Amino acid sequence: MKNRDLIRILKEYNFVLVRSNGHSIYSNSIKTVAIPNHMEHSKGLIRRIFQQMGLNKEQIQKYI
């Protein structure tokens, strides 16, 4: 998955950029996730990020 697609999904779930350094840190005031600054992300990494966001299996499968 491309980085811009992942950021679009984060914004759909009300995550906003907190800071950016080696990783971009997004938060929705309840949960915080760190996204590596890569152009492309593997399915395993995307799955872990979505789990950290609190998505269930059906929501994860919709995007992967």
N, C-alpha and C positions, 0 to 999 in steps of 0.2 A: 504494500500500500504506500502511496506517495505521502510525503509529509503534509502537503497542503490538504489532502483528503482527510487525514487524521485530525488536523486542526479544525476543519469544518465540522467533523463529528463531535469534537470536544465542545465547540461553540453551541451545537444543537442541545447539548446537555448542560448548558449554562456554565461551562468552565471558562475562565478568563486567564489571560497571561499575567502571572505575578512577576516573574523575572526571567531573564535569559542570559545564560553564560555558556557553559559547555553543554548544558541541557536547558530546555525550556520548561519552566515550572508553571503548571496550570492548576487552578483551584476553583472550587465552587462554594467555598466557605465551610464545607463539611469534609470533603475529600481533596487530597492534593496528589497530582501525578507528575512525574518527570518524564519528559520526552527527549530522547537524544536528538541532536541536530544532525540528522542524516537525510539524504534525499529520498531514500526508500527504506521501508521497515519490513522485517520478516513477519510471517503469520504468527509465529510463536510470541514475538515481542508485542504485536498488536493485541493478541489474546490476553497477555498479562496486563497490558495497559487498561484494556476494557474491564478486566476483573478488578483492578484497582479502582476503577471508576464506579464499580458497583453494578455493572450490567449483568443480567442473567444470561443463561446459555442461548436462549432464543434470540435475544438482542445481539449477542456476539456473532452468532451464525449469520444474521442478516447482513453484517458488514464484511465477514471474511469469505 
